[in-house]
C-alpha cells in the first residue's frame, strides 16, 4: 500500500447530521493517520466551513436537516475538483446515479465497513494527489522512499540512482499494474529510445538487487513477457 505521508495532512470535511456517526467516521480516520478533520451537521454549516477552509476531500451525507448533499456537491463543483464521497443510507441505483451525476467521485452506502471506507478514501486521494506520494511499502520489511532516493530492506538502507528513481516513480504510480517498456523509455530517456532495451533491463536488474531477497526470482518487480513490468505490492494488513 502507499504510504503517502502528505496525504495525512490533507483537510477532510465530514458532513453528516448524526452526531454519533459523524464522530465515528472522524475516529476511523484518525485511527488510520488522518489529522485535520472537521465536522458539519447541516447543509448551512457545511457551506460556511467550505467558504472558510480549503478542504481536500469531503465525505457527504445526502439527507440533511436543511437540504440535500446533492446541493453542496453541485455548489462545490462550480469551482473545485476536490474529491467528494457520498456516504449515505440511500441505496437505490437512482440515488447513486444522482450522486455521481452531480459531481461525486464515489458513493458508499450505510452501513459500511470501516476498512472499506478507508480503502476508498486512500485510493481516491492517491489518484487525485498522486504527486504527494513519497513512499511505498512493498511488504512489512521492504520500502521505497522517493524523497530521499532510498530503499530500506530488513532495516538496511541502500541508495537509488537518478535513473532507478525515475523508473520506480513510474512503477509506483501504477502499482500492481503492467507498465509498458515504451512508457518507461519515455519517462527515462524521452522520445528517442531506440536501442535502450538492454539498458533498461540492466537498470531493472539493479533495482531488483536492491528490493528483492532473491533478484533472480523476483516477487516485487515482475517481468510480464511481451508487455512490460509490474511492481507488486504484497504488504500484509
PLY file of the C-alpha trace (Angstrom):
ply
format ascii 1.0
element vertex 237
property float x
property float y
property float z
element edge 236
property int vertex1
property int vertex2
end_header
0.00 0.00 0.00
1.08 3.59 -0.46
2.47 5.45 2.50
1.65 8.97 1.30
2.67 10.93 4.33
1.49 14.22 2.87
-1.99 12.79 2.38
-2.44 12.52 6.13
-2.01 16.29 6.28
-4.93 16.86 3.89
-8.03 18.51 5.31
-11.20 16.43 5.31
-14.75 17.65 5.96
-17.31 15.14 7.28
-20.91 16.20 6.67
-23.48 14.04 8.49
-26.35 15.12 10.74
-25.99 12.10 13.05
-23.55 13.31 15.74
-22.59 9.79 16.79
-21.90 8.60 13.25
-20.10 11.82 12.40
-17.74 11.31 15.31
-17.35 7.61 14.49
-16.21 8.48 10.96
-13.80 11.02 12.40
-12.41 8.42 14.80
-11.95 5.87 12.00
-9.98 8.43 10.01
-7.87 9.47 12.99
-7.00 5.85 13.78
-5.78 5.50 10.21
-3.47 8.51 10.35
-5.57 11.43 9.10
-5.09 14.50 11.25
-7.05 17.51 10.01
-10.72 16.63 10.29
-13.74 18.91 10.53
-17.41 18.09 11.10
-20.61 19.71 9.87
-24.12 18.57 10.75
-26.24 20.67 8.39
-26.00 21.92 4.82
-25.67 25.53 6.02
-22.86 24.64 8.42
-21.03 22.73 5.69
-21.34 25.67 3.30
-19.97 28.06 5.92
-16.99 25.79 6.61
-16.35 25.35 2.89
-16.17 29.11 2.40
-13.70 29.48 5.28
-11.41 26.49 4.77
-9.60 24.87 1.85
-10.66 21.23 2.19
-9.02 18.44 0.21
-11.82 15.86 0.49
-15.46 15.83 1.59
-17.41 12.89 2.97
-21.02 13.85 2.44
-24.42 12.51 3.51
-27.37 13.15 1.22
-30.18 13.55 3.74
-29.50 16.62 5.87
-31.93 18.59 8.08
-31.94 21.67 5.86
-31.40 20.21 2.41
-29.65 17.50 0.42
-25.98 16.79 -0.02
-26.52 16.96 -3.76
-26.84 20.73 -3.37
-23.46 21.04 -1.68
-21.79 18.81 -4.26
-23.15 20.93 -7.12
-22.09 24.13 -5.37
-18.55 22.86 -4.81
-18.25 21.61 -8.38
-18.79 25.14 -9.66
-15.18 26.00 -8.82
-13.44 22.96 -7.34
-12.43 19.44 -8.36
-11.70 18.17 -4.85
-12.72 14.55 -4.16
-16.30 14.09 -2.91
-17.54 10.81 -1.45
-21.22 10.33 -0.70
-21.75 8.22 2.42
-25.48 7.69 2.74
-28.33 5.36 3.64
-29.95 5.99 0.25
-29.14 2.76 -1.55
-31.26 2.86 -4.71
-29.34 2.78 -8.00
-31.09 6.02 -8.98
-29.68 7.74 -5.89
-26.17 6.64 -6.76
-26.60 7.87 -10.32
-27.83 11.23 -9.00
-24.85 11.48 -6.66
-22.31 10.73 -9.37
-24.13 12.98 -11.83
-23.77 16.00 -9.54
-20.02 15.53 -9.27
-19.26 12.90 -6.63
-16.25 10.66 -7.15
-17.56 7.73 -5.12
-20.77 6.54 -3.47
-20.82 4.36 -0.33
-24.00 3.13 1.34
-24.62 2.70 5.05
-23.98 0.56 6.95
-20.35 0.39 5.85
-17.17 -1.39 6.85
-14.51 0.97 8.25
-11.79 -0.71 6.18
-13.84 -0.26 3.02
-14.24 3.44 3.77
-10.51 3.87 4.37
-9.57 1.97 1.22
-11.98 4.05 -0.86
-10.64 7.29 0.62
-6.97 6.42 0.22
-7.44 5.03 -3.31
-9.23 8.21 -4.37
-6.75 10.55 -2.71
-3.76 8.63 -4.03
-5.18 9.06 -7.51
-6.07 12.74 -7.16
-2.99 13.71 -5.15
-0.56 11.23 -6.65
2.23 13.80 -6.70
2.10 13.64 -2.90
3.28 10.06 -2.95
6.74 9.75 -1.46
6.98 6.23 -0.05
5.78 2.75 -0.81
5.87 -0.32 1.41
6.27 -3.41 -0.73
5.82 -5.66 2.28
6.45 -5.43 6.00
10.24 -5.33 5.62
10.89 -3.54 2.32
10.06 0.06 1.42
10.96 2.65 -1.20
11.44 6.32 -0.27
11.41 8.55 -3.34
12.04 11.75 -1.40
15.39 10.53 -0.15
16.09 8.08 -3.01
16.42 5.15 -0.63
15.35 1.54 -0.40
15.05 0.12 3.10
15.13 -3.67 3.35
15.39 -5.51 6.64
16.39 -2.21 8.31
19.28 -1.71 5.88
19.30 1.36 3.59
20.64 1.50 0.03
20.64 4.49 -2.30
18.86 4.72 -5.65
20.42 6.25 -8.75
18.53 9.03 -10.60
17.54 6.61 -13.38
16.35 3.98 -10.91
14.36 6.69 -9.16
12.55 7.68 -12.37
11.76 4.06 -13.21
10.40 3.41 -9.73
8.32 6.60 -9.77
6.51 5.33 -12.86
6.09 1.83 -11.47
4.92 3.10 -8.09
2.22 5.32 -9.56
0.94 2.22 -11.36
1.41 -0.34 -8.61
0.04 -3.83 -9.33
-0.48 -2.83 -12.98
1.57 -3.57 -16.07
3.73 -0.66 -17.24
4.88 -0.98 -20.83
8.53 -0.72 -21.77
7.68 2.21 -24.04
6.21 4.09 -21.05
9.41 3.51 -19.08
11.52 4.58 -22.06
9.54 7.83 -22.28
9.95 8.56 -18.57
13.70 7.92 -18.51
15.00 8.82 -21.96
12.25 10.79 -23.64
11.05 10.18 -27.18
14.24 8.64 -28.56
14.60 5.17 -27.10
15.98 3.08 -29.96
18.47 0.60 -28.59
17.67 1.19 -24.95
16.06 -2.22 -24.34
19.22 -3.76 -22.88
19.99 -0.63 -20.84
16.51 -0.72 -19.28
16.98 -4.38 -18.39
20.25 -3.51 -16.65
18.51 -0.86 -14.53
15.67 -3.27 -13.74
18.23 -5.83 -12.58
19.94 -3.26 -10.34
16.59 -2.28 -8.82
15.82 -5.93 -8.14
19.15 -6.32 -6.42
18.08 -3.57 -4.05
14.46 -4.57 -3.35
14.36 -8.35 -3.80
15.59 -11.03 -1.42
16.37 -13.17 -4.46
16.79 -10.94 -7.56
16.83 -13.97 -9.89
13.39 -14.95 -8.63
11.67 -11.58 -8.12
8.38 -11.30 -6.28
8.03 -7.50 -6.32
9.30 -6.32 -9.70
7.97 -8.83 -12.21
8.64 -9.10 -15.92
5.42 -9.52 -17.91
6.76 -11.13 -21.04
6.00 -9.18 -24.19
4.25 -6.40 -22.28
6.50 -4.73 -19.72
6.94 -4.74 -15.94
4.73 -4.74 -12.89
5.54 -3.66 -9.33
3.67 -5.97 -6.96
2.76 -4.65 -3.51
2.11 -7.52 -1.13
2.27 -5.88 2.27
0.13 -7.75 4.78
-2.53 -5.91 6.77
0 1
1 2
2 3
3 4
4 5
5 6
6 7
7 8
8 9
9 10
10 11
11 12
12 13
13 14
14 15
15 16
16 17
17 18
18 19
19 20
20 21
21 22
22 23
23 24
24 25
25 26
26 27
27 28
28 29
29 30
30 31
31 32
32 33
33 34
34 35
35 36
36 37
37 38
38 39
39 40
40 41
41 42
42 43
43 44
44 45
45 46
46 47
47 48
48 49
49 50
50 51
51 52
52 53
53 54
54 55
55 56
56 57
57 58
58 59
59 60
60 61
61 62
62 63
63 64
64 65
65 66
66 67
67 68
68 69
69 70
70 71
71 72
72 73
73 74
74 75
75 76
76 77
77 78
78 79
79 80
80 81
81 82
82 83
83 84
84 85
85 86
86 87
87 88
88 89
89 90
90 91
91 92
92 93
93 94
94 95
95 96
96 97
97 98
98 99
99 100
100 101
101 102
102 103
103 104
104 105
105 106
106 107
107 108
108 109
109 110
110 111
111 112
112 113
113 114
114 115
115 116
116 117
117 118
118 119
119 120
120 121
121 122
122 123
123 124
124 125
125 126
126 127
127 128
128 129
129 130
130 131
131 132
132 133
133 134
134 135
135 136
136 137
137 138
138 139
139 140
140 141
141 142
142 143
143 144
144 145
145 146
146 147
147 148
148 149
149 150
150 151
151 152
152 153
153 154
154 155
155 156
156 157
157 158
158 159
159 160
160 161
161 162
162 163
163 164
164 165
165 166
166 167
167 168
168 169
169 170
170 171
171 172
172 173
173 174
174 175
175 176
176 177
177 178
178 179
179 180
180 181
181 182
182 183
183 184
184 185
185 186
186 187
187 188
188 189
189 190
190 191
191 192
192 193
193 194
194 195
195 196
196 197
197 198
198 199
199 200
200 201
201 202
202 203
203 204
204 205
205 206
206 207
207 208
208 209
209 210
210 211
211 212
212 213
213 214
214 215
215 216
216 217
217 218
218 219
219 220
220 221
221 222
222 223
223 224
224 225
225 226
226 227
227 228
228 229
229 230
230 231
231 232
232 233
233 234
234 235
235 236
